[in-house]
Amino acid sequence: MINAVHKSFLAELNRLLPHNRVYTDPVDCYAYAYDNSRNYHSPIAVVFPLTIEEVQSVILLCNAHKVPVVPRGRGTGTAGGSVPEAGGVALSLERMDKIISIDPDNRMAIVEPGVLNQVLQDEIKPVGFFWPPDPSSAAYCSIGGNLATCAAGPHAVKYGVARDHILGLKAVTGKGEIIKTGCYTSKGVVGYDLTRLLVGSEGTLAVICEATLKLTPLPKHTGGITAEFVDTESCAKAIAAIMAQPYTPSALEFLDNGALTLIRSRHQNLLPENARAYLMIEVDGSQQEIVEATDAILLACQVAGLIEAKPAHDTKALWAARKALSPLHC
Ligand SMILES: Cc1cc2nc3c(=O)[nH]c(=O)nc-3n(C[C@H](O)[C@H](O)[C@H](O)COP(=O)(O)OP(=O)(O)OC[C@H]3O[C@@H](n4cnc5c(N)ncnc54)[C@H](O)[C@@H]3O)c2cc1C
């Protein structure tokens, strides 16, 4: 509901940014009223800043009019963090989508928050790197959203989460101050670690406007292993045994019976019929490391309740099915 206070606010907002970067039509705004949490609260306006200074101006204006403002990446979050529950402004970072620089010599990339995770991965792969946070939504979610939620995916078991792959940020605080956190070297030990504080703060402390990401060299080789179990308990015992041996898998994905049933409903013959719990495991490194890690992990899977554990030469179809799992849930 737009009241008199909102009217004067919206008039000022329209003076701040060009017409095509401020939505106030309720139909346009509705597309920014929800995320993957399935909660709906429409904003009174959606704004699309292009620079950190524009983000600052929007926040200062919202503060002056006591209008709530909620940063938003691509709205794939499952916790409702980008839903404007109290109304106000949806501050969409989707048009701040430039990769500012890729610096293989220093293993880093500087990006704007609206860059999609997959776009970054595709750009850095040819120079031999990847950015380890790999949520299943990589094709649609933004780096800003990944950092704000401290996202991760199946590779977290070896490579950690978004917080482990960031060197520094430029951001605008809720007060409207532009801040720069972190440093641009691998060793940065002085002072309070504001970067790690902002990562995972879901937009409650500051709007991330630029991120210096720590890149990781692509492994030389990867290998796959799958393991099927009669129940969750035996599978859990195998996971514990895998984690107790020295070779850390580069990805470890557990599929329970519910997940297996969903996949079977769409992809017949991809999974064995009698399995009630399933592990998709990836190892990476040199050929020799892969042979050793595969042997050690296959041995760790030998628990009561194992149906079969085996090297998987092509896990592409299975990973694709796994990635499609979250939308199937809907
Ligand atoms: C099919 C599917 C699969 C998924 N799989 C995974 C998974 O494997 N692992 C995982 O961790 N998550 C997963 N998610 C959840 C979601 O994709 C991630 O949380 C993602 O990081 C959110 O990015 P986004 O750009 O969509 O952010 P949004 O949903 O728009 O925002 C998420 C939060 O970040 C804040 N925010 C966004 N941008 C900024 C910014 N620039 N500055 C400050 N705050 C900001 C928002 O206010 C909100 O609180 C999945 C979601 C879907 C739909």
The ligand as a Gaussian input file, in Angstrom:
#p B3LYP/6-31G(d) Opt

LIG

0 1
 C       17.689000     -25.243000      -7.364000
 C       18.466000     -24.620000      -6.240000
 C       19.599000     -25.254000      -5.772000
 C       20.356000     -24.662000      -4.733000
 N       21.481000     -25.311000      -4.307000
 C       22.242000     -24.742000      -3.349000
 C       23.439000     -25.402000      -2.921000
 O       23.813000     -26.459000      -3.424000
 N       24.167000     -24.787000      -1.953000
 C       23.794000     -23.571000      -1.411000
 O       24.517000     -23.044000      -0.551000
 N       22.650000     -22.958000      -1.792000
 C       21.884000     -23.501000      -2.740000
 N       20.720000     -22.875000      -3.141000
 C       20.334000     -21.618000      -2.511000
 C       20.748000     -20.335000      -3.308000
 O       20.931000     -20.598000      -4.657000
 C       22.039000     -19.747000      -2.760000
 O       21.796000     -19.361000      -1.444000
 C       22.573000     -18.561000      -3.551000
 O       23.822000     -18.251000      -2.979000
 C       21.699000     -17.296000      -3.502000
 O       22.152000     -16.406000      -4.521000
 P       21.166000     -15.321000      -5.157000
 O       21.960000     -14.464000      -6.077000
 O       19.977000     -15.943000      -5.736000
 O       20.794000     -14.473000      -3.863000
 P       19.349000     -14.028000      -3.331000
 O       18.472000     -15.195000      -3.138000
 O       18.842000     -12.917000      -4.160000
 O       19.750000     -13.454000      -1.895000
 C       20.150000     -14.317000      -0.872000
 C       20.533000     -13.468000       0.367000
 O       21.682000     -12.700000       0.049000
 C       21.416000     -11.293000       0.208000
 N       22.149000     -10.643000      -0.879000
 C       22.117000     -10.918000      -2.205000
 N       22.980000     -10.163000      -2.877000
 C       23.594000      -9.371000      -1.946000
 C       24.608000      -8.371000      -2.001000
 N       25.187000      -8.005000      -3.155000
 N       24.995000      -7.765000      -0.843000
 C       24.440000      -8.123000       0.339000
 N       23.480000      -9.065000       0.453000
 C       23.079000      -9.673000      -0.670000
 C       19.914000     -11.157000       0.129000
 O       19.441000     -10.027000       0.847000
 C       19.468000     -12.459000       0.777000
 O       19.512000     -12.333000       2.173000
 C       19.934000     -23.436000      -4.154000
 C       18.782000     -22.803000      -4.633000
 C       18.056000     -23.386000      -5.661000
 C       16.832000     -22.670000      -6.154000

